[in-house]
Amino acid sequence: GGPPKAEALRQLCEQLGVDRAHTIAFGDHANDLAMLRWAGTGFAMANAAEQVLADADAVAPHHAEHGVAQVIEALLAA
């Protein structure tokens, strides 16, 4: 296994038969980096630590602006 969050995402995808390319993950701290790297698309929150912002595939709006919901709504509308 890997880091807890990344491993949990991997196991869930395995159980559900979801390809990792079809996953997104959101994070804001260094303990989220492995999960963000594992996911098909890793989003750093706008308020994330600099290391997370630098390493993520994309940036979601600030958590106080409901950034996760904004990204999901935009993806569903696409």
MMTF fields as JSON, N, C-alpha, C and O atoms, coordinates in Angstrom:
{
  "mmtfVersion": "1.0.0",
  "mmtfProducer": "UNKNOWN",
  "numBonds": 311,
  "numAtoms": 312,
  "numGroups": 78,
  "numChains": 1,
  "numModels": 1,
  "chainsPerModel": [1],
  "groupsPerChain": [78],
  "chainIdList": ["A"],
  "bondAtomList": [4, 2, 8, 6, 12, 10, 16, 14, 20, 18, 24, 22, 28, 26, 32, 30, 36, 34, 40, 38, 44, 42, 48, 46, 52, 50, 56, 54, 60, 58, 64, 62, 68, 66, 72, 70, 76, 74, 80, 78, 84, 82, 88, 86, 92, 90, 96, 94, 100, 98, 104, 102, 108, 106, 112, 110, 116, 114, 120, 118, 124, 122, 128, 126, 132, 130, 136, 134, 140, 138, 144, 142, 148, 146, 152, 150, 156, 154, 160, 158, 164, 162, 168, 166, 172, 170, 176, 174, 180, 178, 184, 182, 188, 186, 192, 190, 196, 194, 200, 198, 204, 202, 208, 206, 212, 210, 216, 214, 220, 218, 224, 222, 228, 226, 232, 230, 236, 234, 240, 238, 244, 242, 248, 246, 252, 250, 256, 254, 260, 258, 264, 262, 268, 266, 272, 270, 276, 274, 280, 278, 284, 282, 288, 286, 292, 290, 296, 294, 300, 298, 304, 302, 308, 306],
  "bondOrderList": [1, 1, 1, 1, 1, 1, 1, 1, 1, 1, 1, 1, 1, 1, 1, 1, 1, 1, 1, 1, 1, 1, 1, 1, 1, 1, 1, 1, 1, 1, 1, 1, 1, 1, 1, 1, 1, 1, 1, 1, 1, 1, 1, 1, 1, 1, 1, 1, 1, 1, 1, 1, 1, 1, 1, 1, 1, 1, 1, 1, 1, 1, 1, 1, 1, 1, 1, 1, 1, 1, 1, 1, 1, 1, 1, 1, 1],
  "groupList": [{"groupName": "GLY", "atomNameList": ["N", "CA", "C", "O"], "elementList": ["N", "C", "C", "O"], "formalChargeList": [0, 0, 0, 0], "bondAtomList": [1, 0, 2, 1, 3, 2], "bondOrderList": [1, 1, 2], "singleLetterCode": "G", "chemCompType": "PEPTIDE LINKING"}, {"groupName": "PRO", "atomNameList": ["N", "CA", "C", "O"], "elementList": ["N", "C", "C", "O"], "formalChargeList": [0, 0, 0, 0], "bondAtomList": [1, 0, 2, 1, 3, 2], "bondOrderList": [1, 1, 2], "singleLetterCode": "P", "chemCompType": "L-PEPTIDE LINKING"}, {"groupName": "LYS", "atomNameList": ["N", "CA", "C", "O"], "elementList": ["N", "C", "C", "O"], "formalChargeList": [0, 0, 0, 0], "bondAtomList": [1, 0, 2, 1, 3, 2], "bondOrderList": [1, 1, 2], "singleLetterCode": "K", "chemCompType": "L-PEPTIDE LINKING"}, {"groupName": "ALA", "atomNameList": ["N", "CA", "C", "O"], "elementList": ["N", "C", "C", "O"], "formalChargeList": [0, 0, 0, 0], "bondAtomList": [1, 0, 2, 1, 3, 2], "bondOrderList": [1, 1, 2], "singleLetterCode": "A", "chemCompType": "L-PEPTIDE LINKING"}, {"groupName": "GLU", "atomNameList": ["N", "CA", "C", "O"], "elementList": ["N", "C", "C", "O"], "formalChargeList": [0, 0, 0, 0], "bondAtomList": [1, 0, 2, 1, 3, 2], "bondOrderList": [1, 1, 2], "singleLetterCode": "E", "chemCompType": "L-PEPTIDE LINKING"}, {"groupName": "LEU", "atomNameList": ["N", "CA", "C", "O"], "elementList": ["N", "C", "C", "O"], "formalChargeList": [0, 0, 0, 0], "bondAtomList": [1, 0, 2, 1, 3, 2], "bondOrderList": [1, 1, 2], "singleLetterCode": "L", "chemCompType": "L-PEPTIDE LINKING"}, {"groupName": "ARG", "atomNameList": ["N", "CA", "C", "O"], "elementList": ["N", "C", "C", "O"], "formalChargeList": [0, 0, 0, 0], "bondAtomList": [1, 0, 2, 1, 3, 2], "bondOrderList": [1, 1, 2], "singleLetterCode": "R", "chemCompType": "L-PEPTIDE LINKING"}, {"groupName": "GLN", "atomNameList": ["N", "CA", "C", "O"], "elementList": ["N", "C", "C", "O"], "formalChargeList": [0, 0, 0, 0], "bondAtomList": [1, 0, 2, 1, 3, 2], "bondOrderList": [1, 1, 2], "singleLetterCode": "Q", "chemCompType": "L-PEPTIDE LINKING"}, {"groupName": "CYS", "atomNameList": ["N", "CA", "C", "O"], "elementList": ["N", "C", "C", "O"], "formalChargeList": [0, 0, 0, 0], "bondAtomList": [1, 0, 2, 1, 3, 2], "bondOrderList": [1, 1, 2], "singleLetterCode": "C", "chemCompType": "L-PEPTIDE LINKING"}, {"groupName": "VAL", "atomNameList": ["N", "CA", "C", "O"], "elementList": ["N", "C", "C", "O"], "formalChargeList": [0, 0, 0, 0], "bondAtomList": [1, 0, 2, 1, 3, 2], "bondOrderList": [1, 1, 2], "singleLetterCode": "V", "chemCompType": "L-PEPTIDE LINKING"}, {"groupName": "ASP", "atomNameList": ["N", "CA", "C", "O"], "elementList": ["N", "C", "C", "O"], "formalChargeList": [0, 0, 0, 0], "bondAtomList": [1, 0, 2, 1, 3, 2], "bondOrderList": [1, 1, 2], "singleLetterCode": "D", "chemCompType": "L-PEPTIDE LINKING"}, {"groupName": "HIS", "atomNameList": ["N", "CA", "C", "O"], "elementList": ["N", "C", "C", "O"], "formalChargeList": [0, 0, 0, 0], "bondAtomList": [1, 0, 2, 1, 3, 2], "bondOrderList": [1, 1, 2], "singleLetterCode": "H", "chemCompType": "L-PEPTIDE LINKING"}, {"groupName": "THR", "atomNameList": ["N", "CA", "C", "O"], "elementList": ["N", "C", "C", "O"], "formalChargeList": [0, 0, 0, 0], "bondAtomList": [1, 0, 2, 1, 3, 2], "bondOrderList": [1, 1, 2], "singleLetterCode": "T", "chemCompType": "L-PEPTIDE LINKING"}, {"groupName": "ILE", "atomNameList": ["N", "CA", "C", "O"], "elementList": ["N", "C", "C", "O"], "formalChargeList": [0, 0, 0, 0], "bondAtomList": [1, 0, 2, 1, 3, 2], "bondOrderList": [1, 1, 2], "singleLetterCode": "I", "chemCompType": "L-PEPTIDE LINKING"}, {"groupName": "PHE", "atomNameList": ["N", "CA", "C", "O"], "elementList": ["N", "C", "C", "O"], "formalChargeList": [0, 0, 0, 0], "bondAtomList": [1, 0, 2, 1, 3, 2], "bondOrderList": [1, 1, 2], "singleLetterCode": "F", "chemCompType": "L-PEPTIDE LINKING"}, {"groupName": "ASN", "atomNameList": ["N", "CA", "C", "O"], "elementList": ["N", "C", "C", "O"], "formalChargeList": [0, 0, 0, 0], "bondAtomList": [1, 0, 2, 1, 3, 2], "bondOrderList": [1, 1, 2], "singleLetterCode": "N", "chemCompType": "L-PEPTIDE LINKING"}, {"groupName": "MET", "atomNameList": ["N", "CA", "C", "O"], "elementList": ["N", "C", "C", "O"], "formalChargeList": [0, 0, 0, 0], "bondAtomList": [1, 0, 2, 1, 3, 2], "bondOrderList": [1, 1, 2], "singleLetterCode": "M", "chemCompType": "L-PEPTIDE LINKING"}, {"groupName": "TRP", "atomNameList": ["N", "CA", "C", "O"], "elementList": ["N", "C", "C", "O"], "formalChargeList": [0, 0, 0, 0], "bondAtomList": [1, 0, 2, 1, 3, 2], "bondOrderList": [1, 1, 2], "singleLetterCode": "W", "chemCompType": "L-PEPTIDE LINKING"}],
  "groupTypeList": [0, 0, 1, 1, 2, 3, 4, 3, 5, 6, 7, 5, 8, 4, 7, 5, 0, 9, 10, 6, 3, 11, 12, 13, 3, 14, 0, 10, 11, 3, 15, 10, 5, 3, 16, 5, 6, 17, 3, 0, 12, 0, 14, 3, 16, 3, 15, 3, 3, 4, 7, 9, 5, 3, 10, 3, 10, 3, 9, 3, 1, 11, 11, 3, 4, 11, 0, 9, 3, 7, 9, 13, 4, 3, 5, 5, 3, 3],
  "groupIdList": [1, 2, 3, 4, 5, 6, 7, 8, 9, 10, 11, 12, 13, 14, 15, 16, 17, 18, 19, 20, 21, 22, 23, 24, 25, 26, 27, 28, 29, 30, 31, 32, 33, 34, 35, 36, 37, 38, 39, 40, 41, 42, 43, 44, 45, 46, 47, 48, 49, 50, 51, 52, 53, 54, 55, 56, 57, 58, 59, 60, 61, 62, 63, 64, 65, 66, 67, 68, 69, 70, 71, 72, 73, 74, 75, 76, 77, 78],
  "secStructList": [7, 7, 1, 2, 2, 2, 2, 2, 2, 2, 2, 2, 2, 2, 2, 2, 6, 7, 7, 4, 4, 4, 7, 3, 3, 3, 3, 7, 1, 4, 4, 4, 2, 2, 2, 2, 2, 2, 1, 1, 3, 3, 3, 3, 3, 6, 6, 1, 7, 2, 2, 2, 2, 2, 2, 1, 1, 3, 3, 3, 7, 7, 4, 4, 4, 6, 2, 2, 2, 2, 2, 2, 2, 2, 2, 2, 2, 7],
  "xCoordList": [0.81, 0.0, 0.84, 2.056, 0.173, 0.845, 0.347, -0.207, 0.54, 0.011, -1.496, -2.178, -2.02, -3.419, -4.465, -5.339, -4.409, -5.447, -5.33, -6.336, -4.116, -3.915, -4.327, -4.951, -3.978, -4.321, -5.833, -6.384, -6.499, -7.958, -8.616, -9.561, -8.124, -8.675, -8.428, -9.312, -7.218, -6.903, -7.822, -8.346, -8.014, -8.874, -10.32, -10.981, -10.806, -12.184, -12.356, -13.341, -11.397, -11.476, -11.449, -12.174, -10.616, -10.539, -11.883, -12.37, -12.477, -13.763, -14.877, -15.75, -14.849, -15.924, -15.629, -16.492, -14.43, -14.059, -13.885, -14.183, -13.401, -13.203, -11.728, -10.857, -11.456, -10.085, -9.6, -10.332, -8.378, -7.854, -7.854, -7.914, -7.789, -7.826, -9.139, -9.217, -10.165, -11.488, -11.759, -12.914, -10.716, -10.896, -10.337, -9.433, -10.902, -10.34, -10.205, -10.961, -9.245, -9.048, -8.747, -8.225, -9.082, -8.87, -8.042, -8.247, -7.107, -6.297, -5.71, -5.71, -5.202, -4.622, -3.335, -2.667, -2.975, -1.783, -0.887, -1.309, 0.354, 1.331, 0.846, 1.217, 0.016, -0.47, -1.454, -1.868, -1.83, -2.72, -1.955, -2.55, -0.651, 0.106, 0.065, -0.141, 0.252, 0.235, -1.126, -1.198, -2.196, -3.537, -3.732, -4.286, -3.283, -3.425, -2.632, -3.072, -1.475, -0.643, -1.266, -1.149, -1.925, -2.504, -3.746, -3.971, -4.539, -5.799, -5.536, -4.465, -6.531, -6.429, -6.16, -5.338, -6.847, -6.618, -6.603, -7.559, -5.514, -5.379, -5.542, -4.789, -6.529, -6.805, -6.273, -6.573, -5.49, -5.131, -6.199, -6.685, -6.556, -7.454, -6.655, -5.447, -7.301, -6.605, -5.877, -4.871, -6.366, -5.752, -4.746, -4.342, -4.34, -3.441, -2.027, -1.646, -1.263, 0.152, 0.86, 0.448, 1.919, 2.642, 3.081, 2.982, 3.56, 4.012, 2.862, 3.066, 1.679, 0.518, 0.111, -0.186, 0.094, -0.242, 0.732, 0.324, 2.005, 3.018, 2.919, 3.271, 2.453, 2.462, 1.154, 1.14, 0.07, -1.248, -1.4, -0.684, -2.345, -2.66, -3.439, -3.304, -4.255, -5.124, -5.407, -5.107, -5.984, -6.304, -7.803, -8.377, -8.421, -9.843, -9.96, -9.008, -11.094, -11.275, -11.105, -11.145, -10.919, -10.72, -11.836, -12.982, -11.482, -12.495, -13.638, -14.771, -13.374, -14.43, -15.418, -16.519, -15.004, -15.877, -16.508, -17.019, -16.469, -17.026, -16.366, -17.033, -15.034, -14.258, -14.5, -14.55, -14.653, -14.903, -16.233, -16.318, -17.252, -18.564, -18.496, -19.115, -17.761, -17.649, -17.015, -17.479, -15.961, -15.294, -16.227, -16.343, -16.881, -17.78, -18.928, -19.277, -19.516, -20.591, -20.114, -20.827, -18.902, -18.356, -18.117, -18.387, -17.615, -17.383, -18.684, -18.757, -19.704, -20.997, -21.667, -22.418, -21.39, -21.991, -21.273, -21.817, -20.052, -19.24, -19.736, -19.171],
  "yCoordList": [-1.204, 0.0, 1.248, 1.202, 2.366, 3.659, 4.523, 4.019, 5.828, 6.752, 6.549, 6.199, 6.764, 6.404, 6.963, 6.215, 8.23, 8.782, 8.24, 7.911, 8.149, 7.603, 6.138, 5.694, 5.396, 3.975, 3.785, 2.875, 4.623, 4.53, 4.803, 4.113, 5.791, 6.099, 4.945, 4.578, 4.367, 3.234, 2.053, 1.433, 1.744, 0.625, 0.869, -0.042, 2.074, 2.387, 2.226, 1.652, 2.734, 2.593, 1.13, 0.718, 0.351, -1.078, -1.753, -2.531, -1.454, -2.056, -1.663, -2.474, -0.413, 0.088, -0.111, 0.139, -0.555, -0.737, 0.576, 0.667, 1.599, 2.918, 3.08, 2.848, 3.477, 3.747, 5.024, 6.012, 5.009, 6.182, 7.426, 8.54, 7.26, 8.409, 9.17, 10.343, 8.502, 9.113, 9.638, 9.842, 9.854, 10.345, 11.751, 12.16, 12.484, 13.763, 13.735, 13.056, 14.472, 14.58, 16.035, 16.779, 16.421, 17.79, 17.747, 16.876, 18.68, 18.709, 20.074, 20.957, 20.224, 21.512, 21.409, 22.42, 20.22, 20.057, 18.959, 18.181, 18.909, 17.945, 16.505, 15.657, 16.215, 14.84, 14.448, 13.291, 15.386, 15.102, 14.864, 14.435, 15.134, 15.095, 13.741, 13.693, 12.655, 11.339, 11.059, 10.499, 11.441, 11.255, 12.106, 11.631, 13.353, 14.236, 13.715, 13.822, 13.157, 12.581, 11.307, 11.032, 10.531, 9.263, 9.493, 8.784, 10.471, 10.732, 11.149, 11.655, 10.926, 11.375, 12.862, 13.302, 13.636, 15.076, 15.456, 15.205, 16.058, 16.499, 18.002, 18.76, 18.427, 19.851, 20.304, 19.696, 21.363, 22.046, 23.095, 23.729, 23.276, 24.368, 25.672, 25.666, 26.772, 28.055, 28.433, 29.141, 27.975, 28.268, 27.206, 27.177, 26.339, 25.234, 25.717, 26.838, 24.83, 25.071, 25.233, 24.643, 26.03, 26.309, 25.037, 24.952, 24.057, 22.8, 22.106, 21.536, 22.15, 21.511, 22.282, 21.679, 23.605, 24.43, 24.172, 24.104, 24.03, 23.821, 22.444, 22.283, 21.468, 20.081, 19.627, 18.642, 20.318, 19.889, 20.099, 20.889, 19.374, 19.527, 20.809, 21.426, 21.204, 22.365, 22.961, 22.349, 24.154, 24.824, 25.096, 25.659, 24.689, 24.952, 26.241, 26.624, 26.918, 28.115, 27.807, 26.65, 28.843, 28.773, 27.953, 27.977, 27.23, 26.395, 27.238, 26.761, 28.471, 29.349, 29.766, 30.236, 29.584, 29.879, 28.602, 28.592, 27.53, 26.234, 25.75, 25.336, 25.817, 25.48, 24.095, 23.917, 23.103, 21.735, 21.695, 21.125, 22.295, 22.313, 23.053, 22.626, 24.141, 24.887, 24.031, 24.036, 23.3, 22.452, 21.324, 21.051, 20.681, 19.586, 20.088, 19.444, 21.217, 21.785, 22.097, 21.836, 22.66, 22.966, 21.7, 21.674, 20.644, 19.39, 18.742, 18.18, 18.819, 18.249, 19.02, 18.449, 20.315, 21.161, 20.997, 21.341, 20.47, 20.357, 19.242, 19.014],
  "zCoordList": [0.0, 0.0, 0.0, 0.183, -0.208, -0.234, 0.896, 1.874, 0.769, 1.774, 1.936, 0.972, 3.14, 3.434, 2.469, 2.031, 2.13, 1.251, -0.169, -0.797, -0.668, -2.009, -2.057, -3.021, -1.023, -0.969, -0.867, -1.487, -0.101, 0.014, -1.341, -1.721, -2.057, -3.377, -4.337, -5.111, -4.29, -5.154, -4.878, -5.804, -3.589, -3.218, -3.644, -4.142, -3.453, -3.854, -5.363, -5.829, -6.11, -7.567, -7.978, -8.884, -7.313, -7.612, -7.341, -8.161, -6.191, -5.825, -6.777, -7.087, -7.245, -8.111, -9.595, -10.436, -9.92, -11.32, -12.057, -13.248, -11.357, -11.955, -12.305, -11.467, -13.533, -13.952, -13.281, -13.217, -12.785, -12.081, -12.959, -12.441, -14.271, -15.181, -15.069, -15.433, -14.566, -14.448, -13.038, -12.665, -12.264, -10.902, -10.763, -11.493, -9.801, -9.401, -7.88, -7.185, -7.393, -5.954, -5.629, -6.459, -4.419, -3.955, -2.686, -1.841, -2.541, -1.341, -1.078, -1.937, 0.152, 0.514, 1.325, 1.539, 1.778, 2.593, 2.021, 1.165, 2.506, 2.003, 2.127, 1.315, 3.141, 3.284, 2.183, 2.114, 1.329, 0.201, -1.106, -2.095, -1.122, -2.372, -3.076, -4.289, -2.358, -3.006, -3.635, -4.729, -2.958, -3.5, -4.756, -5.747, -4.716, -5.871, -7.055, -8.2, -6.785, -7.858, -8.418, -9.612, -7.567, -8.008, -8.862, -9.842, -8.493, -9.194, -10.638, -10.975, -11.469, -12.853, -12.94, -13.743, -12.119, -12.016, -10.546, -9.813, -10.134, -8.754, -8.657, -9.267, -7.887, -7.685, -6.337, -5.31, -6.339, -5.102, -4.851, -5.787, -3.618, -3.276, -3.368, -3.134, -3.701, -3.832, -2.546, -2.591, -1.419, -0.127, 0.308, 1.47, -0.608, -0.28, 0.008, -0.326, 0.641, 0.876, -0.473, -1.472, -0.493, -1.742, -2.452, -3.676, -1.713, -2.311, -3.045, -4.117, -2.483, -3.103, -4.35, -5.381, -4.267, -5.432, -6.579, -7.738, -6.261, -7.289, -7.932, -9.1, -7.201, -7.669, -8.306, -9.043, -8.039, -8.517, -10.026, -10.642, -10.591, -12.016, -12.275, -13.332, -11.301, -11.462, -10.086, -9.06, -10.075, -8.818, -8.77, -9.703, -7.676, -7.429, -6.632, -5.951, -6.696, -5.879, -4.39, -3.971, -3.621, -2.169, -1.522, -1.971, -0.466, 0.201, 0.754, 0.812, 1.158, 1.684, 0.59, 0.877, -0.662, -1.809, -2.364, -3.483, -1.577, -1.998, -3.287, -4.235, -3.29, -4.474, -5.019, -6.236, -4.153, -4.624, -5.381, -6.468, -4.807, -5.461, -6.798, -7.773, -6.85, -8.109, -9.204, -10.344, -8.861, -9.85, -10.298, -11.493, -9.355, -9.715, -10.584, -11.573, -10.234, -11.056, -12.454, -13.423, -12.582, -13.905, -14.705, -15.906, -14.068, -14.772, -15.22, -16.312, -14.385, -14.755, -15.888, -16.68, -15.959, -17.004, -18.347, -19.395, -18.305, -19.542, -20.441, -21.511]
}
